[in-house]
Amino acid sequence: MALKKYKVEDLKPGMVFDKAVYVDENNILAAPMVPIKEVDINRLIKWGIEEVETSGVVIKQSVEDQVKKRPAGDDDRSEQDSSSIKTVWDDSYRLVEDIFEKTRNGSVYDKDAIMNGIDDLLIEVSKDVSGALSEVTVAHKGKYLHNLGVNVSILAMATGFSLGYGKEKLTPLGVGALLHDVGMVRVPSYIIEKEGALTPDEYNRVKTHTVYGYRVVLNEIGMENEIADIVMQHHEMYDGSGYPRKLKGNDISVYARIVSVCDVFAAMIKKRSYREEHLSYHAMKNILGGSNRKYDPDIVKAFLSSMAIHPVGSVVELNNGVIAKVVSANPELPLRPKVTVVIDEFGVKPGTGIIIDLESEKSVFIKKPVAKVDLKQMLGEG
């Protein structure tokens, strides 16, 4: 597609394009699906740059324009987006469930159904990355590994957006992420759900899932090598300490390096039979601590840039003693999202939702994240 020019004076903070926006052929202003920042616009003006180029189209105007265009009394569009994301998440779950069942029974796979499912999921993630990521934090019912496949696929796509990937890269990345644990069908359920440390024999049994999954994806489903490599390599570590082949650094597929990070995060934030879920904040700190060793630092940076420090749906304590839930992320000021009061400073649950915009309420700030188990105790539900 030919590049289209946009005047810098027409750019506004918060504008989102579906393709990368370039200052020139060597310098990118904004990756696909990443909002343009006010500081970037000011820098272009300072440098005397009058136009930027992109092969994409505007899919989101500035926040200011969105408010102006919204008819009086019109419901917030985010509710419709949220409903759409939930529907596609459920469809993706059923797709993973079907793939696992066919693997278990030796049935014939429907490759087209898998590719169509990924297309649908990619469309939803591209429409609302923040909303899709918030769906990852929801406590869905169903089997853990099926949930994990969908969530890792969403996280991988979001990371891909941060890296400037287009559809030609996001599609195989999303498919490989969705299928990354299909080989776990060969691992007994008592091992998967075991409380406590695995024995050496049990751990060796788990490690076979990468090789078996690779064979299924490549030979039985008929996916390309770049997708099968994700399944084989998603437990390889950047420092060579992973399995099954102890690959190191760039010898590991870049897609597998992405899925490795996303898999760890998605697993940590979900409750298991033997432990409580970790806060997203702590899971991100854990991944950051493994940067340069277990994980590719460039991938970690892209992953963290796609995530809010305090994701939508997470619970936080404010400096004034209020317990609140994050309802809207703030990409420009990630430490200052919009929150709704769950318990006020007097320990009272308000009857109606009180929204605090931390960007405008300068004297109020997030003191620390709050675990769900602690929130239940505060609400008298523990």
N, C-alpha and C positions, 0 to 999 in steps of 0.2 A: 504494500500500500504506500502511495506517495506521502511524503511528509507535508504537513500543513503548518503554516506559520501562525503564531498567536502573538499579538502585541503584548509586551510586558505590562503596559498600562491597563490592559483588560484582565490581567491575572488578579485573583483575589485569594487571601488566605483560606485554606480549607477546600479549594478546588481539587477534584480528583479526576485523573485521566485513566482510561483503561490500558494505555500503553505508556512507555517511558517518555518523559519530556526532556529534550536536549537543549543545552545552550549552544553547543556546536557538536561536530561529529565525535569529539573526544571527551566531552563533559556532559554528564547527566544532571539535570535539575531535580527531577523527582522520578522515582521508580513507579511502575504500574501500580495503581490502587493506593498510592501513598499521597496524602494531602500535601499540597504546596504550602510552605510556611511563609509567614510574613517576613521573617528575617531573610529568606532567600530572595523574595521579591525586592526588598530594599537593597540587597547586595547587587542585584542586576541593575537597578537604577543607578547605584553608585558607580558601577563600572561602565555605565553608558550603553548597556545592551538594551536594544529596543524590541527584539523579537526572540521567541523560542520556537522550537519545532517538535512535532510529534506526529506519529502515524495513527494515533488514537483519537478518541473523542471524549468530551467532558461527560462523565457519568454522575458527577455530583458538583453542584454549585457551591459557593461559599456558604457557611452557616448563616450569615446575614441574609443572603438571597433566599435561602430555604425558608427562613422565618417570614420574609416578606411575601413569598409566593403562597404560603399556606392559607387557605380560606378560613375565615372566622368560624370556629366551632368544629373544624375538621379534626378528626382523630389523628393522633401522631402516627405517621407512616411506619414508625419503627415497630408498632404492634403487628402490622401486616408482614413486615420483613421477618419478625421473630416467628410468626406462625409458619411462614414459608420455609424458614431454616429448620424448624422442628419437623416439618413434614418430610423434607429431603433427608434429614438426619435419620428419621425412622425408616425411610425407604433404603437408605444405605446400610442400616443395621440389618434389615431383612436380606439384603444382597449378600452381606458377609455371612450371615447365618446359612443362606443357601449354598454358598461356596464351601463352607466348612462341612455341611451335610453331604454334598456331592463328593468331597474329598474322602470323607469317612466311608461312603458307600461305593465309591468307584464309579459314580454316575458320570454322564457326559456333561461337560460345562457349556455354558452359553457365554462365549467371549463377548459377543455384541452387547448382551445385557450388562456385563461388567463395564464396558467402555461407555455405554449410555448412562449408566449410574454415576460414573465419575464425571461425565460431562455435566450432569444435573448438579452434582455436588460442587463442582468448580464454578458454575454459574452463580450459585448461592453465596459461596465464599467471596467471589469477586464483587458481588453486589454489596455485601456488608461484612467485611473482614471482622470487625469488632463483634458484631452479632453472632457470627459463626464461632468465634473463639469463646464467647460467653456460653454457647451451647455445650462446648467441651467441658465446662466446669459443672454442668448440671448432673445430678445424681440419677442417671437413667437406670431403669430396670433392665433385666436381661442378663445374658452371660457376659462375664468380664472380657473375654478375648474378642467377642464381637463388638462390644463397646469400644475396646481399645483400637481395633482396626479403623473404625470410623473417625475417632478422635485424632489418631495419629495422622490420618489422611488430611484432615482439616488443618492441623498444626503444620504439616509439611507444606501444604499449599500456601498458607500464610507466610511461612518462612521463604518460600519461593518468590512470593510477591516482593518481599524485602530485598531479595537478591536481584530483582529486576527481570525475573523469568516471565516469558510469554506462554501461551497455551501449549506450544510444541514441547516445552519442558515441564510445565505444570501437570500435563496429562500423565506421562509415564511416572512422574514422581508421585502423583496422587494414587495411581493404580498400585504401584509397588508398596506404598504405605498402607493401603487398604488390605493388601494380601500378605503383609510382612510376617504375620504369625500363623499362616495357614498350616505350616508344618507341625504346629502344636497339637494337631489332631492325633498325631502318633504318640503323644505323651499322656500317660495315665492321669486321670483327673485328680487322684489322691496326691500326686506330686504337685500338680498345679496349685491345689488349694491347701497344701501342707502348711501347718503352723510350725514355725521354727526353721532351723537351718536344714538344708538338704544334705543327704549323705553324698560322698563322692560318686557313687554309682547313680544316684538320682540326678545329680547335677550333670553327669555325662549323658544321661538319657535326655535331659532338657536340651542340651547343646546339639543334639541330632536334628532338632526341628528346622534349623537353618538349611541344612543340606537337603533334607526331605522336601521342605517347602520349595526350594530352588527347582528341584526336579518336577514337582507338581506344576509350578507356574510356567516353566519353560516347555516341558514335554507334554503335559496333559492339557493344560489350559491353552497353550500355544502362544504365550506372551513373548515379547522380544527379550533379548539378552539384558538390555539395560534395566528392564523391570525385574527379571529374575535375579540379577545381581543385587538388587536392593534386599530381596528376601534372604539371599545367601550371606550378605555382608553387614546386616544391620546391627550385629553384635560385635563387629570388629571395632577396636579402639584406636584412636589417633596415635597413641604411643606404641602400638603393636601388642598390647596385652589382651586383646579380645579373642574371639573365636568365630569361625572354625579354623582359619588359616593364619591367624596372627599377622594379618596385613597391617601396614603402617602408613600414616600420612596420606599422600595423594594416590597411593596404590589402592586405596579404598574408593569405590565409586562415590562421587560427590552427592548423588541422591541418597546413598546409604548413610553417608555422614550426616545428612539432614535428618533422615528417619531415626537414626541412633539417638539424637538429641530429643526429638519429639516423642519417641517411645518412652524414654526415661521420664520425661515430664508428665506425660499422660498417665503413666503407671503410678507415679508418686501421688498425684492429686486424687486418686480414687481409693475408696475404702475397700479393704480386703477382709476376709474372714479372720485374719490373724493380726490386723493392725488398723488404726484409724487413718483417714486420708491426711496427707500433708497439705499445708497451706500453699497456694500457688507461689506466694512470695518466697517461702522456704525452698520450694522445688527449684525456682529460678536461681536462688543462691547456691544450691547444690550443683546445678549445671555450670554456673559461672566458676565455681571452685574447681571443676574438672576441665576447664578450658586450657588448651595447650598440652594437656596430658591425655585424658580420655576422649576429648572432643575437639574438633577443628575450631580454632578460635574465631575464624571468619564466619563459620556457620553459627556459632554461639551468639556472636554479635548480631547477625541477621535475625536469629530466632528471638532474642530479647527485644530487638527493635520492633518486632511484629506484635509482641505481647505488652499489655498494660502491666505496670508494676502491681497495681491493685485491679485485677480484672473485674468486669461487670459481674455482679452476683457475690463478690467477696465481701466479707464483713470486716469493719475496721473500728478502732476506738479513736475518737478525736481528742484533741488536747483539752477540751472543755468537759470531758467526761461522757459525752454522747457516744452511744453505740449506733453505728449506721451501716447501711448496705450500699455498695457502689451500684449506681443505676446507669451511669454514662461515663465512658472513658474520655480522657482529654489528651489526645495525641501530642498537642503542643506543650502541655504542662502535665505530665503523667502523674505527678504527686498531688494534683488538684482536680480530681474528677467531681462529678455531681453525685451526691449521696442522699439517701432517704433515711430519716431517723427511725431506728428500731426501738431504742430505749433512750429517753432523754436524760439530761444531766441530773435529774432528781430520781432516776430509776423507774420512771413511769413509761408505759407503752402508749404512745399517742394514738388516738382513735383514727386519725386520718394521716395520710402520707405527707410528711413535711420534708420538702426538698431543700438541700443546702448546696449551693454552687460554690465550691471551694476556690474557684478562680476569682470570684468577686468578693468572697468573704475572706479577706486577707489575714484576719486575726485568728482564723480557725484553720487547723491543719491536722493531718493524720499522724497520730502518735504511734500506733502499731496495728498490725493485723490481728484479727480475732478468729480463733479456730471455731468450727461449727459446734464441736462438743462443748466448748466454753460458752458459746451463745445459748445453747440449750439449757445449761445450768442457770444462766442469767435470767432466762425466760421462765424458769421453773419447770422445764420439760425434761431435765436430765434425771 
